[in-house]
Amino acid sequence: MMSEEKKLDLSIVVPLYNEEESLLELVAWIDRVATEHKLTYEVIMIDDGSTDRSWEVVEQLAAQYDTVRGIAFRRNYGKSAALYCGFDAAVGEVVVTMDADLQDSPDEIPELRRMILEEDYDLVSGWKKKRYDPIGKRWPSKFFNGTARLASGIKLHDFNCGLKAYRKKVVKSIEVYGEMHRFIPILAKQAGFKRIGEKVVEHRARKYGYSKFGLERMVKGYLDLISVMFMSHFGRSPMYLFGSLGTVMFLLGGGTTVWVIAAKLWKQAHGLPLRGVTEQPLFYLAILAVILGVQLFLAGFLGELINRNATDRNKYLIDKEI
C-alpha cells in the first residue's frame, strides 16, 4: 500500500469489468499525459470480478509502472463498490474517475484538475455533449438526466458520465453503495459540497469489446433516483415522513369514524331514517385509514431504530491487492 505521507497530484480511479484489450493502451495514455504536464499520479484499477484476463493485465501493468495499483474483487459487485474501494485507497490531492473502455479521454484530466484547484470546485463532472452511443441509449439518457436535474436542483447535463474530478476530501466524505455511482453529485451536495461544476469532454467511440450495460440500467437508475432523493430528505429521520403521513391518516380515519357514529346517534335521537354504522362503506374506509396510519407511524419508528443502530453497509470481499 502507498504511504499516506507521499503527496500526489492525482489519483485516477478506474473501475473495470472484462476490459483486457484496452488497459495497456489506457495506462500508456494516462502516463503520457501526466508526464507532459509534470504531474505525480497513481492509477488505481479495480477489477470488478472480471472473467477474462483483465487481472493478469493489471498485474503486468503494476510490474511495468510503479504508479499502477490494483484491487480485485472475488466476484462482480458493481461499479459503485469499485468506486467505493478506489476512493478509500486514493491518496492524491485530486481524484479523477474514468471508465476503462477508452471512451473517456485522459487528455481531459489536466483541465479537470485545474478547475478543481484554480476555480475552487469541489466536483467537476464531464458532459459528453457529442456522444457515439446508439439513439436507443442517448434519448433515455437525456430523459433520465432531465429528471435528475429537476429532482436534485443540480444543473448537470450528464450525471452518469464516468469522467469526473473530485477534491480529495469529497471522496473521503461520501458513501457510494448499491448503484448510487450515478448520483455522486447528489451525494456530494448532501454531504455539504455544493460547488459542483461541469466540463464538456470528448466522448470516443468504443474501440474494443461491447457495452456491459443494457436497458435495465435505466429502470434501476430511476429507482435509485427515488432512493437517493428519499435518503437526502429523510435518510437521517424517516419518522419525519412516515410519522407525518401516519399521523394524518390516523387523524383523518379517526375523525371520520367519530363523525359516522355521531351522525347515526343524532339521527336516532331525532327519529330520522338511518343506516347502521357497519352498513356504511365510509366506516370501513375510515377504519382502514386508522390502521394504515398506525402502520406508517410504526414504520417510521422502526426506521429510526434501525438508523440509530446501523452498521457499515459497505464491506466488499477483496481477493487480491497490489
KEKE-3310 file (N, C-alpha, C; in steps of 0.2 Angstrom, whole numbers, plus 5000, padded with zeros to 4 digits):
npx = (5004:5002:5010:5002:5009:5015:5014:5003:4999:4988:4975:4969:4955:4950:4937:4934:4928:4930:4939:4951:4957:4959:4967:4981:4983:4976:4983:4996:4992:4987:4999:5007:5001:5001:5015:5018:5013:5019:5015:5013:5006:4994:4987:4973:4967:4952:4947:4932:4928:4931:4930:4938:4955:4958:4963:4976:4982:4982:4991:5002:5004:5006:5018:5026:5024:5027:5017:5005:4992:4982:4966:4957:4941:4933:4921:4908:4903:4898:4899:4898:4903:4916:4921:4919:4929:4940:4940:4943:4956:4963:4975:4979:4979:4969:4956:4952:4940:4937:4931:4936:4936:4941:4933:4932:4943:4960:4966:4958:4961:4971:4964:4952:4958:4964:4952:4947:4957:4960:4948:4941:4931:4922:4919:4919:4910:4910:4903:4896:4894:4893:4889:4893:4885:4872:4855:4845:4850:4854:4843:4835:4844:4845:4832:4832:4843:4837:4826:4834:4840:4829:4824:4835:4840:4853:4862:4867:4871:4874:4873:4878:4890:4906:4918:4925:4930:4937:4939:4950:4944:4931:4928:4932:4922:4909:4897:4897:4886:4877:4869:4873:4882:4879:4874:4883:4886:4874:4875:4887:4883:4873:4882:4887:4895:4894:4899:4898:4904:4904:4911:4913:4917:4927:4919:4923:4921:4918:4932:4936:4928:4912:4897:4893:4881:4864:4846:4840:4847:4842:4830:4834:4841:4831:4824:4835:4836:4825:4827:4839:4835:4825:4833:4841:4832:4825:4833:4841:4831:4818:4806:4801:4794:4786:4780:4773:4764:4758:4752:4743:4734:4729:4722:4713:4706:4701:4694:4684:4678:4672:4663:4654:4648:4643:4634:4625:4620:4614:4604:4596:4592:4583:4574:4575:4577:4589:4605:4614:4629:4639:4635:4639:4650:4659:4663:4671:4681:4686:4691:4701:4710:4714:4721:4731:4737:4742:4751:4760:4766:4772:4781:4790:4795:4802:4811:4818:4824:4832:4840:4848:4855:4862:4875:4891:4888:4895:4905:4916:4922:4938:4949:4963:4977:4988)
npy = (4994:5011:5024:5036:5048:5051:5063:5066:5072:5068:5055:5042:5034:5019:5009:4992:4980:4965:4971:4968:4971:4985:4990:4991:5001:5012:5015:5018:5030:5038:5039:5046:5058:5063:5064:5074:5085:5086:5079:5071:5055:5042:5027:5018:5003:4994:4978:4972:4958:4952:4940:4938:4940:4952:4955:4949:4957:4969:4965:4964:4978:4984:4979:4985:4999:5009:5017:5011:5003:4989:4982:4968:4961:4946:4943:4949:4965:4977:4994:5004:4998:4996:5009:5014:5007:5011:5025:5024:5020:5030:5043:5055:5073:5077:5068:5058:5050:5037:5028:5012:5008:5016:5026:5037:5051:5053:5065:5075:5076:5085:5098:5096:5094:5107:5115:5111:5115:5128:5135:5132:5122:5109:5097:5092:5087:5078:5081:5073:5079:5077:5062:5045:5034:5023:5028:5023:5023:5035:5044:5039:5042:5056:5059:5054:5061:5074:5072:5069:5082:5090:5084:5085:5098:5101:5108:5099:5091:5078:5066:5053:5052:5044:5051:5061:5073:5076:5085:5079:5078:5076:5063:5056:5058:5054:5041:5028:5017:5002:5005:5018:5026:5034:5045:5052:5067:5071:5065:5071:5084:5083:5080:5092:5098:5110:5116:5113:5109:5108:5101:5101:5086:5075:5062:5046:5034:5017:5006:4993:4977:4977:4986:4985:4987:4987:4990:4989:4996:5009:5008:5004:5015:5025:5020:5021:5034:5039:5033:5039:5052:5051:5047:5059:5068:5062:5052:5053:5055:5045:5046:5058:5058:5045:5046:5058:5056:5045:5050:5060:5051:5043:5053:5058:5046:5042:5054:5053:5041:5044:5055:5047:5039:5048:5055:5045:5043:5056:5056:5046:5051:5061:5054:5051:5044:5031:5022:5008:5009:4999:4996:5006:5010:5020:5020:5008:5012:5022:5015:5008:5018:5022:5011:5010:5022:5019:5009:5016:5025:5016:5011:5022:5024:5011:5013:5024:5017:5007:5015:5022:5012:5007:4998:4998:4997:4995:4984:4974:4960:4959:4951:4951:4962:4974)
npz = (5000:4996:5005:5016:5018:5006:4994:4981:4965:4958:4959:4950:4947:4941:4937:4932:4921:4913:4902:4896:4883:4882:4892:4893:4883:4888:4901:4896:4889:4899:4907:4898:4896:4910:4911:4902:4908:4919:4931:4947:4950:4953:4947:4951:4949:4948:4948:4944:4947:4935:4921:4911:4905:4912:4926:4925:4916:4923:4933:4925:4921:4934:4937:4927:4928:4941:4946:4946:4954:4960:4963:4966:4965:4972:4966:4955:4960:4956:4949:4959:4970:4966:4964:4977:4985:4977:4980:4994:4994:4988:4987:4981:4978:4970:4964:4951:4941:4929:4915:4909:4896:4886:4880:4887:4887:4893:4890:4895:4908:4914:4913:4920:4933:4935:4935:4948:4957:4954:4951:4961:4963:4971:4965:4948:4934:4920:4903:4891:4877:4863:4858:4855:4856:4852:4847:4854:4867:4869:4870:4881:4891:4890:4895:4908:4914:4913:4922:4934:4936:4938:4950:4959:4958:4954:4942:4930:4915:4912:4922:4923:4917:4917:4918:4930:4941:4958:4973:4985:4998:4996:4991:5002:5010:5006:5004:4993:4987:4983:4968:4967:4960:4950:4955:4962:4962:4968:4981:4985:4986:4996:5007:5009:5000:4989:4978:4963:4947:4929:4914:4896:4888:4878:4870:4865:4852:4856:4856:4859:4863:4870:4876:4893:4899:4899:4894:4906:4915:4915:4921:4934:4937:4939:4950:4959:4959:4965:4978:4982:4983:4993:5003:5004:5009:5020:5025:5037:5047:5046:5052:5050:5038:5037:5050:5049:5038:5044:5055:5050:5042:5053:5061:5051:5048:5061:5064:5054:5058:5071:5066:5058:5068:5077:5068:5066:5079:5081:5072:5076:5088:5084:5078:5064:5048:5047:5044:5048:5057:5053:5040:5032:5019:5021:5034:5035:5027:5034:5046:5039:5036:5049:5053:5043:5046:5059:5056:5047:5055:5065:5056:5053:5066:5068:5057:5062:5074:5067:5060:5069:5074:5064:5055:5046:5029:5018:5014:5006:4998:4995:4985:4980:4980:4974)
capx = (5000:5006:5010:4998:5013:5018:5009:5002:4994:4982:4973:4965:4952:4947:4934:4934:4925:4931:4941:4958:4960:4960:4970:4988:4983:4974:4988:5001:4990:4987:5006:5010:4998:5004:5022:5019:5011:5023:5010:5014:5000:4993:4981:4970:4962:4948:4944:4926:4926:4931:4930:4943:4962:4959:4968:4983:4985:4983:4997:5008:5005:5009:5026:5029:5023:5026:5012:4999:4990:4977:4962:4952:4935:4932:4915:4906:4899:4895:4903:4898:4908:4923:4922:4920:4936:4945:4940:4946:4963:4966:4979:4980:4976:4963:4954:4948:4937:4936:4930:4942:4935:4944:4928:4934:4950:4964:4968:4954:4962:4974:4960:4948:4962:4964:4946:4946:4962:4960:4942:4938:4926:4923:4917:4918:4908:4911:4897:4898:4889:4893:4890:4894:4881:4866:4850:4841:4854:4855:4837:4833:4849:4843:4826:4834:4847:4832:4823:4838:4841:4823:4823:4840:4842:4860:4862:4872:4868:4876:4875:4881:4897:4911:4924:4923:4936:4934:4943:4951:4940:4924:4928:4933:4916:4903:4897:4894:4884:4871:4870:4872:4888:4876:4871:4888:4885:4869:4878:4892:4879:4870:4887:4889:4900:4889:4902:4899:4904:4903:4915:4912:4923:4927:4917:4925:4918:4921:4937:4936:4923:4905:4895:4891:4875:4858:4841:4838:4851:4838:4825:4837:4843:4825:4823:4840:4835:4820:4831:4844:4831:4822:4839:4843:4827:4823:4838:4843:4825:4812:4800:4798:4790:4781:4776:4769:4759:4754:4748:4737:4729:4726:4718:4708:4702:4698:4689:4678:4674:4668:4658:4649:4645:4639:4628:4620:4616:4610:4598:4592:4589:4578:4569:4576:4579:4596:4608:4618:4636:4643:4632:4641:4657:4664:4665:4677:4687:4689:4695:4707:4714:4717:4725:4737:4741:4746:4757:4765:4769:4777:4787:4794:4798:4807:4816:4823:4828:4837:4845:4852:4859:4865:4882:4894:4885:4900:4910:4916:4927:4944:4953:4970:4979:4995)
capy = (5000:5018:5028:5042:5053:5053:5068:5065:5077:5064:5048:5041:5028:5015:5003:4989:4973:4962:4976:4967:4974:4992:4993:4993:5007:5017:5017:5022:5036:5042:5041:5051:5065:5065:5066:5080:5090:5085:5078:5065:5052:5035:5024:5013:4999:4990:4973:4970:4951:4950:4933:4937:4941:4959:4955:4947:4963:4974:4963:4966:4985:4985:4977:4989:5005:5009:5021:5007:4999:4985:4979:4963:4958:4939:4942:4956:4969:4983:5000:5008:4995:4998:5016:5015:5005:5016:5031:5023:5019:5036:5047:5061:5079:5077:5061:5058:5043:5037:5021:5008:5006:5021:5031:5043:5053:5055:5072:5080:5076:5091:5104:5095:5096:5114:5118:5109:5119:5136:5138:5131:5117:5103:5092:5093:5082:5078:5081:5070:5083:5073:5055:5040:5029:5022:5033:5020:5024:5043:5048:5038:5045:5063:5060:5052:5067:5079:5071:5070:5089:5093:5082:5087:5105:5102:5109:5095:5088:5071:5064:5047:5052:5041:5055:5066:5075:5077:5086:5073:5077:5074:5056:5053:5060:5051:5034:5026:5010:5000:5008:5026:5030:5038:5051:5055:5074:5072:5063:5076:5090:5081:5080:5099:5100:5112:5119:5107:5111:5104:5102:5097:5082:5071:5055:5042:5028:5011:5003:4986:4974:4979:4989:4980:4990:4986:4995:4988:5002:5015:5006:5004:5022:5029:5018:5023:5041:5039:5031:5044:5058:5050:5047:5065:5072:5058:5046:5053:5054:5043:5047:5064:5056:5040:5048:5063:5053:5040:5054:5062:5046:5041:5058:5058:5040:5043:5059:5051:5036:5048:5058:5042:5037:5054:5056:5040:5045:5062:5054:5041:5055:5065:5050:5052:5037:5030:5016:5005:5011:4994:4996:5011:5009:5025:5017:5004:5016:5026:5011:5006:5024:5022:5005:5012:5027:5016:5005:5020:5028:5011:5010:5027:5022:5006:5016:5027:5012:5004:5021:5023:5006:5004:4996:4999:4993:4995:4979:4970:4955:4960:4945:4952:4969:4976)
capz = (5000:4996:5011:5016:5018:4999:4991:4974:4962:4956:4960:4944:4949:4935:4938:4925:4921:4906:4898:4895:4877:4882:4898:4891:4879:4893:4906:4892:4888:4906:4909:4893:4898:4916:4910:4898:4912:4925:4937:4950:4950:4954:4944:4955:4944:4952:4944:4947:4946:4928:4919:4906:4908:4915:4931:4923:4913:4929:4936:4921:4922:4940:4936:4922:4930:4949:4948:4945:4959:4958:4968:4963:4969:4971:4962:4952:4965:4953:4949:4965:4975:4964:4966:4985:4987:4974:4984:5000:4993:4984:4991:4978:4980:4966:4962:4944:4939:4922:4913:4906:4889:4881:4878:4891:4885:4898:4889:4899:4915:4917:4914:4926:4939:4935:4938:4955:4961:4952:4951:4968:4963:4974:4960:4941:4931:4912:4899:4884:4873:4857:4860:4850:4858:4848:4849:4859:4873:4870:4872:4888:4895:4891:4899:4914:4916:4915:4928:4940:4937:4941:4957:4964:4958:4952:4935:4926:4909:4911:4929:4923:4914:4921:4919:4935:4946:4964:4978:4989:5004:4994:4990:5008:5014:5004:5004:4987:4988:4979:4962:4968:4957:4945:4959:4966:4963:4973:4987:4987:4988:5003:5012:5010:4994:4984:4972:4958:4940:4923:4908:4890:4887:4872:4870:4860:4850:4859:4852:4860:4867:4870:4882:4899:4902:4895:4895:4913:4919:4915:4926:4940:4938:4941:4956:4963:4960:4971:4984:4984:4985:4999:5008:5005:5013:5026:5027:5044:5051:5042:5056:5048:5033:5039:5056:5047:5035:5048:5060:5046:5041:5059:5062:5046:5049:5067:5064:5050:5062:5076:5063:5056:5074:5079:5064:5067:5086:5081:5068:5080:5094:5081:5074:5057:5045:5047:5042:5053:5056:5049:5034:5028:5017:5023:5041:5034:5024:5040:5050:5036:5037:5055:5053:5039:5050:5064:5052:5044:5061:5067:5051:5054:5072:5067:5053:5067:5077:5063:5058:5075:5076:5058:5054:5040:5024:5013:5015:5000:4999:4991:4984:4979:4980:4973)
cpx = (5004:5005:5006:5003:5016:5012:5009:4998:4988:4981:4968:4962:4948:4944:4933:4931:4925:4933:4949:4961:4962:4965:4977:4988:4981:4979:4994:4999:4990:4994:5009:5007:5001:5011:5023:5017:5014:5019:5012:5007:5000:4987:4979:4965:4959:4945:4938:4923:4926:4932:4935:4950:4963:4964:4975:4986:4986:4990:5003:5009:5008:5016:5029:5029:5023:5021:5005:4998:4983:4973:4957:4947:4935:4926:4913:4901:4896:4900:4903:4903:4915:4925:4923:4927:4941:4946:4944:4953:4966:4969:4981:4976:4969:4962:4950:4946:4936:4935:4936:4941:4937:4939:4929:4942:4954:4967:4964:4956:4966:4969:4955:4952:4962:4958:4945:4951:4961:4953:4938:4932:4927:4922:4916:4916:4908:4904:4899:4892:4888:4894:4890:4890:4875:4860:4846:4844:4854:4849:4834:4838:4847:4837:4828:4838:4842:4829:4827:4840:4835:4823:4829:4842:4849:4860:4868:4868:4869:4878:4879:4888:4902:4917:4922:4930:4933:4940:4944:4946:4933:4924:4929:4927:4910:4903:4893:4893:4878:4873:4870:4878:4885:4874:4876:4887:4879:4871:4883:4888:4876:4875:4890:4894:4895:4892:4904:4899:4904:4908:4913:4918:4921:4924:4919:4921:4921:4925:4937:4930:4916:4903:4892:4884:4870:4852:4839:4842:4846:4832:4828:4839:4837:4824:4828:4839:4830:4823:4835:4840:4828:4827:4841:4839:4826:4827:4839:4837:4819:4806:4797:4793:4784:4777:4771:4763:4754:4749:4742:4732:4726:4721:4712:4703:4698:4693:4683:4674:4669:4662:4653:4645:4640:4633:4623:4616:4612:4603:4593:4589:4583:4573:4569:4578:4587:4599:4613:4625:4640:4640:4635:4648:4662:4667:4671:4683:4690:4693:4701:4712:4718:4722:4732:4741:4745:4752:4762:4769:4774:4783:4792:4798:4803:4812:4821:4827:4834:4842:4850:4857:4863:4873:4884:4891:4890:4906:4910:4922:4932:4948:4960:4971:4986:4996)
cpy = (5006:5022:5034:5048:5055:5057:5067:5070:5074:5057:5047:5034:5025:5009:4999:4982:4970:4967:4974:4970:4981:4994:4995:5000:5013:5019:5020:5029:5041:5044:5046:5058:5067:5067:5073:5086:5090:5084:5071:5061:5044:5032:5018:5009:4994:4985:4970:4963:4949:4943:4932:4938:4948:4959:4953:4953:4968:4972:4965:4974:4987:4984:4982:4996:5005:5014:5017:5003:4995:4982:4974:4961:4950:4938:4949:4959:4974:4989:5004:5005:4997:5005:5017:5013:5009:5022:5030:5023:5025:5040:5054:5067:5080:5070:5061:5050:5043:5029:5018:5006:5011:5026:5037:5045:5056:5062:5077:5081:5082:5097:5102:5096:5103:5117:5116:5114:5126:5139:5136:5126:5111:5096:5095:5087:5083:5078:5079:5073:5080:5066:5050:5034:5028:5026:5030:5020:5031:5046:5046:5041:5053:5064:5059:5058:5073:5078:5072:5077:5092:5091:5084:5094:5106:5102:5105:5092:5081:5068:5057:5046:5049:5046:5061:5067:5078:5080:5080:5072:5075:5067:5053:5054:5057:5044:5032:5018:5008:5001:5015:5029:5035:5045:5053:5063:5075:5070:5068:5082:5089:5081:5087:5102:5103:5116:5114:5110:5106:5106:5098:5093:5078:5064:5051:5036:5022:5007:4995:4984:4977:4982:4984:4982:4989:4991:4994:4993:5008:5014:5007:5011:5026:5026:5020:5031:5043:5038:5036:5051:5057:5050:5054:5069:5068:5053:5047:5053:5052:5044:5053:5063:5051:5042:5053:5060:5048:5045:5057:5057:5044:5046:5058:5052:5040:5048:5057:5046:5040:5052:5053:5040:5042:5056:5051:5041:5051:5060:5050:5045:5059:5061:5050:5045:5037:5023:5014:5007:5006:4993:5001:5010:5014:5023:5013:5007:5020:5022:5009:5012:5024:5017:5007:5017:5024:5013:5010:5023:5023:5010:5016:5026:5017:5009:5020:5023:5009:5009:5022:5018:5003:5003:4998:4995:4992:4990:4974:4966:4956:4954:4946:4960:4969:4982)
cpz = (5000:5002:5010:5015:5011:4996:4984:4971:4960:4958:4954:4946:4943:4937:4932:4926:4914:4901:4896:4889:4878:4888:4897:4888:4884:4898:4902:4891:4894:4908:4904:4895:4905:4916:4907:4903:4919:4932:4940:4951:4952:4950:4948:4950:4948:4948:4947:4946:4939:4927:4913:4909:4910:4921:4930:4919:4918:4932:4932:4921:4928:4940:4932:4924:4938:4951:4948:4951:4957:4964:4964:4967:4967:4966:4959:4958:4961:4953:4955:4970:4973:4966:4973:4987:4984:4978:4991:5000:4990:4989:4988:4980:4976:4964:4956:4943:4932:4920:4909:4899:4884:4878:4882:4889:4891:4896:4892:4906:4918:4918:4919:4932:4940:4938:4945:4959:4960:4953:4957:4968:4968:4970:4953:4937:4923:4909:4892:4879:4867:4859:4854:4851:4853:4851:4854:4866:4875:4873:4879:4893:4896:4895:4906:4917:4918:4921:4935:4941:4940:4948:4962:4964:4956:4944:4931:4920:4909:4918:4928:4919:4919:4922:4924:4939:4952:4969:4983:4995:5002:4994:4997:5013:5012:5004:4997:4987:4983:4972:4962:4964:4952:4948:4964:4967:4968:4980:4990:4990:4995:5008:5013:5005:4989:4978:4967:4951:4935:4917:4902:4889:4881:4874:4864:4858:4854:4854:4853:4864:4865:4876:4887:4902:4897:4897:4903:4917:4920:4921:4933:4942:4941:4948:4961:4964:4965:4978:4986:4986:4992:5005:5010:5010:5020:5028:5035:5049:5047:5046:5053:5042:5035:5045:5054:5043:5039:5053:5056:5044:5047:5061:5058:5047:5055:5067:5060:5054:5067:5072:5061:5062:5076:5075:5065:5074:5085:5077:5072:5086:5091:5077:5067:5054:5045:5045:5048:5052:5051:5042:5029:5026:5019:5030:5040:5031:5030:5044:5046:5036:5043:5056:5049:5043:5055:5061:5050:5050:5064:5062:5052:5061:5071:5062:5058:5071:5073:5061:5063:5076:5070:5058:5047:5034:5019:5014:5010:5001:4993:4991:4984:4979:4979:4976)
residu = (MET:MET:SER:GLU:GLU:LYS:LYS:LEU:ASP:LEU:SER:ILE:VAL:VAL:PRO:LEU:TYR:ASN:GLU:GLU:GLU:SER:LEU:LEU:GLU:LEU:VAL:ALA:TRP:ILE:ASP:ARG:VAL:ALA:THR:GLU:HIS:LYS:LEU:THR:TYR:GLU:VAL:ILE:MET:ILE:ASP:ASP:GLY:SER:THR:ASP:ARG:SER:TRP:GLU:VAL:VAL:GLU:GLN:LEU:ALA:ALA:GLN:TYR:ASP:THR:VAL:ARG:GLY:ILE:ALA:PHE:ARG:ARG:ASN:TYR:GLY:LYS:SER:ALA:ALA:LEU:TYR:CYS:GLY:PHE:ASP:ALA:ALA:VAL:GLY:GLU:VAL:VAL:VAL:THR:MET:ASP:ALA:ASP:LEU:GLN:ASP:SER:PRO:ASP:GLU:ILE:PRO:GLU:LEU:ARG:ARG:MET:ILE:LEU:GLU:GLU:ASP:TYR:ASP:LEU:VAL:SER:GLY:TRP:LYS:LYS:LYS:ARG:TYR:ASP:PRO:ILE:GLY:LYS:ARG:TRP:PRO:SER:LYS:PHE:PHE:ASN:GLY:THR:ALA:ARG:LEU:ALA:SER:GLY:ILE:LYS:LEU:HIS:ASP:PHE:ASN:CYS:GLY:LEU:LYS:ALA:TYR:ARG:LYS:LYS:VAL:VAL:LYS:SER:ILE:GLU:VAL:TYR:GLY:GLU:MET:HIS:ARG:PHE:ILE:PRO:ILE:LEU:ALA:LYS:GLN:ALA:GLY:PHE:LYS:ARG:ILE:GLY:GLU:LYS:VAL:VAL:GLU:HIS:ARG:ALA:ARG:LYS:TYR:GLY:TYR:SER:LYS:PHE:GLY:LEU:GLU:ARG:MET:VAL:LYS:GLY:TYR:LEU:ASP:LEU:ILE:SER:VAL:MET:PHE:MET:SER:HIS:PHE:GLY:ARG:SER:PRO:MET:TYR:LEU:PHE:GLY:SER:LEU:GLY:THR:VAL:MET:PHE:LEU:LEU:GLY:GLY:GLY:THR:THR:VAL:TRP:VAL:ILE:ALA:ALA:LYS:LEU:TRP:LYS:GLN:ALA:HIS:GLY:LEU:PRO:LEU:ARG:GLY:VAL:THR:GLU:GLN:PRO:LEU:PHE:TYR:LEU:ALA:ILE:LEU:ALA:VAL:ILE:LEU:GLY:VAL:GLN:LEU:PHE:LEU:ALA:GLY:PHE:LEU:GLY:GLU:LEU:ILE:ASN:ARG:ASN:ALA:THR:ASP:ARG:ASN:LYS:TYR:LEU:ILE:ASP:LYS:GLU:ILE)
# end
